[in-house]
C-alpha cells in the first residue's frame, strides 16, 4: 500500500522567509514517482515537480527546491524568499509501479503574510 | 492544448437528483482519473481508466456513483441519487503513460458540487 504523510497542516511565515514543507512516503515498490502540486485559493491543482525514485539528485527551480532522500523516504520542498503569491495548499503525491493513480498527502496550507 | 476540461464548474442540486459531471482529457492521453476532494478526506481517487477501460474503481463510494468513458475524448461521473455528503470538488485528470516513463498528470479545474 502507498501512503504519503504531510505532518504540517498549516504553516504561516512572513514574506521573504524561507520555508520547508515536509513529505514522508511509504511504498514497497522499488520504482516509484513523487510529485508536488500547488493548489492556490482559486482551487486548481498546479503541477510543480515529478521525481523518479532512481534519480536522487536534488532539484532547484528559481525560488523552489526539492530534497529527495530515499534513506529517510522523504521528499521535502523548500521555498526561498517566500512571497504572498506562494500562499496555497501544497500536496505531495506518490505513484508506485503497478497502480497508475496518484496517492496524495493531506496537504500543507502555507500562508505568507506581507 | 486547452488542457483537461471539466463541466460544469459549479453545480447545485437538491438531494435525490441525478448529477452528471463531464470531463474532456488532453488529446492523446491514455489515462483518465476521477478524484474527489473534501475537507475530511482530502484528495481521494474514485476511479481511473486506461484506453477507455476502467482499471480501478475501488474508490467509488457506493452504487450511487458510476463512471463511463465511451471514447478517448470524453468521460462522465454520475451520481444518482445525490446526497448532501456528496458535496465536494470533483477533479478529472489525464496522463500519458508508457512502461518506461511517467509523463505526469494534468488536472482539470474541478467541479464544485453542492447537494442541498
Interface residues (C-beta under 8 A of the other chain):
Chain A: X33 X35 X37 X43 X44 X45 X47 X50 X52 X91 X95 X99 X100 X101 X102 X103 X104 X105 X106 X107
Chain B: X31 X33 X42 X43 X44 X45 X48 X50 X55 X56 X89 X91 X93 X95 X97 X102 X104 X105 X106 X107 X109 X110 X112
